[in-house]
Amino acid sequence: MVRWSADGLVAVTGVSGRLGSRLAFRLAAEGARQRLVVRQRGREPRLSDGRALPECEVALADGYRDVAAMRTAFEGVRTVFLVSAREAADRVAQHAAMIDAAVDAGVERLVYTSFAGAAPDATFTFARDHWHTEQHLAAAARAGLRVTVLRDNLYHHALTTFVGTDGVIRGPAGTGRVASVAHDDVADVATAVILDENPARHDGATYEVTGPEALTLDEVAATLSEATGRRITYHAETEAEAYESRAGYGAEDFEVAGWVSSYTAIAVGELAHVSDDVDRLVGRRARSLAQWLDDYPGEWAHLRR
């Protein structure tokens, strides 16, 4: 028997990425009707034999700046899963345009991927973008849009990218802790929210989606060492050292500030909160970093180099 989404057709953005693709597979497995929004046909997730996911259609839009195409993609949709845009100087404007496009298209419900500790003065500069987006969502909610916010912590996979080619994690995180989470756990939470037979109970909710423990970067390095069989360590830079060590990357100032402040946010404790929202919504414990490393070896193959 096909299990329809409690709110009809679901539009999923970011389906060529780690989170959106995982959600698309989960919704397809449950028989939900989906519209997968991609930049070009062929980038949407498919079954292992190359066939399209069942009960799925594809809509094309050249990113979140392609507002007209995104609005068209949202027509006839009752629920939008909005994966946050890539970091950019106009990121908040992109998010606001997508929210407005959803409202204009008659979308009833929007589930947004925000970030832990989102606040106007968050240490992690990109978390400020999420706060401003949440404010735009709140205004839309007052006008009738049903909104659910998933505030994800740093992803386990992101921690593996902190490791340099020399096996050292460098950053100004001090002895602070981070409650990182698996993409799969976020996708499971999103699935539970979207397919809930009583979806109204998630209206206006903000969920803190974290792993089951908060680790220091020394502990992260030790956990990665155990999994990979190579020596990985953490070197605590000062903030000034962090900016200097990243100065030659050719990145824009806002990008470098985001990279550095992801560590300083750990240092001041803004990413240390451990929530039980995964447990409550999914019905099982969230995956720890060590469990994720065991379960998904292909996700950290780059560390074997």
C-alpha positions, 0 to 999 in steps of 0.5 A, a space after each residue: 500500500 502506498 503511504 502518502 505524505 500527510 500533507 500531499 505532494 512534497 518538494 525536496 530541494 538540495 536532492 543532489 546533496 548529502 541531506 536532500 538525497 537521503 531524504 528523497 530515498 526515505 520518502 520514496 521508500 514510504 511511498 510519498 509523492 515527491 517533486 525533486 528540485 535539481 539544477 539539471 536533469 540527471 542529478 536527481 537521486 536514482 535507484 541503484 539500477 538507474 531507475 527513477 525513484 517511485 512516485 517522484 517527478 523532477 523540476 528544474 531550477 538553476 539554484 535558489 537565485 532562479 526564483 521564477 523556476 523555483 516558484 513553478 517547482 513549488 506549484 501544486 506542492 503542499 510541503 517544501 523541504 528547504 535545504 539551506 543554501 550554500 554559504 554566500 554573501 546573499 544567502 539570507 536573501 536567497 532563503 527569503 526569496 524561496 520562502 516567499 516563492 513557496 507562499 506565492 505558490 500556495 505551499 501550506 507547510 515548509 520544513 527548513 534546515 537551520 543550524 544549532 545556536 542560530 541567533 543574531 549574535 551567534 559566534 558562528 557567523 553562518 548561524 546568524 544567516 539562519 537566525 535571519 532566515 528563521 525571522 523571515 519564516 516567523 513572519 510567513 508563519 504569522 501570515 499562515 505558513 506552517 513552519 518547522 525548523 530543524 536546527 542541525 549541529 555540525 555534521 559528522 562528515 564535516 569533522 572529517 574535513 577538518 583534518 589536514 593532509 598531515 593528519 592534524 585538525 587545526 582551529 581555535 576550538 580550545 577544549 570546547 565540545 561539539 555534539 555533531 550529528 549524522 546526515 542520516 539522523 537528520 534525514 530520519 527526523 525530517 522523514 518523521 516530521 513530514 510523514 507524521 499522521 498528525 503533522 500539525 503537532 510539528 507546526 511552529 516547532 524548532 528541533 535541535 538535531 544533535 548526536 548523542 554526545 559532545 566531544 572535544 576536538 582532541 576526542 574527535 581526533 582520537 575517534 578518527 585515529 581509531 577508525 582510520 588506523 592513522 595518527 590524527 591529532 588536534 592543534 589548538 590555534 589562536 584565533 589570529 593564527 587561524 585567520 593567518 593559516 587560512 589567508 592564502 586560500 583565496 576565499 572571500 572574507 565572509 567565508 574565512 570568517 565562517 570557517 574560523 568561527 565554526 571553531 570559536 563557536 565550539 570553544 565558547 560552548 555554543 555547539 555543545 548542547 545534546 538534545 534527545 530530539 532524534 530519540 523522540 522523533 525517530 524512536 532510536 538513539 542518534 548515531 555517535 561519531 564512532 558508530 557513524 565511522 563504523 557504519 559509513 566507511 565510504 563517507 571518510 575514504 578521503 582520510 585514508 589518503 
